[in-house]
Amino acid sequence: MNREATIAAARGRVAVGAAALSGGLEGARGVVSFGVCGALDPDLKVGDLLIADAVVCDGERLTTDGAWAAALRAALPAARRGDMAGGEVIVATTAAKAALRRRSGGAAGVDMESHAAARAARAAGVPFAVVRAVSDTASQALPRAAQAGFQADGSVDVGAVLLALAARPWELPALVRTGLDAEKAFTALKIAAAALTGPPD
């Protein structure tokens, strides 16, 4: 999340994590959930941008601001559209991704932040949008070493990655691929950040 925040920082105020969101929206004109996501739609590729129509979580569908989403799509015409599934855990296996796509009514992507951002925006009474870049496809499983390597703020815990890799050395090729794919997603985010607009007046 810290790397995503760095990319977005030039475009407005940045909040990392649900706690920062709940106390950091005073004076905000809108909230955009900006970062990487996993794909649930088999047609999405690494590096694709997704501008969501809504966030689906716990049986609730939180709709994004239609005018803002339309303005973002005009600025980023190659971006895909669809719902974003939200949750509190990493969706790591292809079977889990397929199951979540079914449960969410066909959501295109999944992340662990957009639902919190949507609820914070709703509580503050401001518009909400989602711009995410795909870092892993629906057909890709995330290696356990990659899952072990996240700290609370989303930064990489190198020690945990190395320990997990020592226990499962055969995951090294998949871990390298995961890192390369993440770089593609971050490159796409930099392009998206340059095109970000605030909510229409």
N, C-alpha and C positions, 0 to 999 in steps of 0.2 A: 504493500500500500504506500510505503514511503516513496518508492520510485514513481508510482502513478501520481502521487501528490506533487512531486517535483516537476513532472511534465505539465501538470495542470496549473501550477502556481502562478504562471504569468497571466492567466485568464481570469483570476478572481480569488476570493478567499477559499482556503482549503481546510477541510475538516477530515481527520483520519480516525475512523472508528465511531461506533454508535454513541459513546459518551460525549465525544467532541461535537457530534451533530446535535445532540439534545440541548446542548448549552451554547451553541455557536451560530444560531441562525438569526439573531437580532439584527434587523436592518437588511437582511438578505432579500433580493428580488426574486430569487428562485434557487432551486437545488438541482444540480446535474450529477448523477452517479456516473463517474468516469473512471475507467480502468480496464482490466482484462477480464475475460470470462471463459468458461468452457462451453463448447458447442453441444447442443442436444439435437439440433437439426443436422441430419447427415450431409446436407448440401453445403454447409458452412465449412470454409477452409481456414487454416491458420493465417492470421493477419486480416481476415475480413472484419469490417466494422458492422456493429449491430446497433441500430437506434430503435429502442423498444417502444412498443405500443402500450405495454403495461408490465407490472411486476406481479407474479403469482407466488403466494406464500401462505401456507397453513389454510388453504381453502379460500383465501381472499385474493381478489384481483384488483390491484391498485393501478388505475389508468394514468398514463403520463399526460402532460398537457399537449393537446393535439396541435395547437398553433406553433408551439415551440418545437415539437418533433418535426413538423413540416418544414420549419425554417432550417433546422439542422440537416434534414435530408436534402434540402435545396443546396446547402453549403457543401454537403458530402454526398453527391449523387450516386456514388458506388456503394454506399452503405446498404445493408440489408435491414429488413424490418421483421418484427415478431415479438412475442412476449419473452420476458426474462423470468426464469424461476429463481426464487431466493431461498436460502437455507443457511443453517449454522454449521454444516459439515462439508468437507470436500467430497465431491461426487467423482470418484476416482476410476471406477471400472466401466467398461462399455455396457454391461448389464444394468448397472445403477443409472447410467445416463439414459438408456432406453426406457427404464421403468419410470424415471422422473418425467421424461417427455410425455409418457402416457398419463401420469397422474396430474400433470399440470395443464392438460388440455392442448398439448402440442407446442409448448414453449420452445423457442429457438435456442436459447442459451441459459446458462446458470452462473450465478456468482453468490458471494456471501455478504454483499454490502447493499445492493440496490433496494432490498426490502426495508432495511433500516433507514435508508435515505428517503424512501417514499413515505414512510410513516412519519419521519421527522418533518418533511415538507408539509404533509397533511396537517400535522399538529400546529405548524407555524402559519398555515393558511397561504402558502406560496406555491407557485407552479413547480412541477417536477419533470425531469427528463432523464434518459439513460443513454449514454454513449459508451459502448464497450468494444474491445478488440478481442478476437478469438485467439486464445493461446494453446488450446488443445481441442482436437476434433471429437466428434461423437464416436468415432471408431478407434480412438486412442485411449489406452489405459495409462494412468499416471503411476510411475514407479513408486514404491513405498519410500524410497530414499528422498524423493521429491516431496512427498507428503510430510515427512518428518522434519523438513527443513524450514518450517515457517515459525517465526516468533509471533508474539501477540500483535505487534504492529505490522505484520506482513513482511518484514525484512527476513533475509535468509539467515538461518542458524547453521553456519558452516560446520560446526562441531557435530551437530545432530545429523547432518547429511553424511558426514564421513563415518560416523558410527553406524548408521543404517547401511551405508554402502559396504562397510567392512563385513557386516552380517549377510549381505546379499550382493556380492561382487558382480554377479551376472547381470545386475540391473544397470551397470555403467553405460552401455550403449543407449538404453532408453532414457537415462538421466541426461546424457549429453543432448539427445534429441529434444528433450523437454526444455533444456536451456536455450537451444537454438530457436525453438518455436516461440519461446517467451520473448526473445529478442525481436522476432518478426512482429509480434503483437505490440511491443513497445514502440517499434518504428511506426506502426500504423497509428498508435496513440499520439505520437508527435505530430503526424499529419492532421489528425482529428483536432488536436488542441489548437492548431493554428486557425482552424475554421470554426471553433466554438463561438456561438453567439448567446447572449442572454435571452431571457424570455421576451417575446414581443410585447410592446406596450399596449 
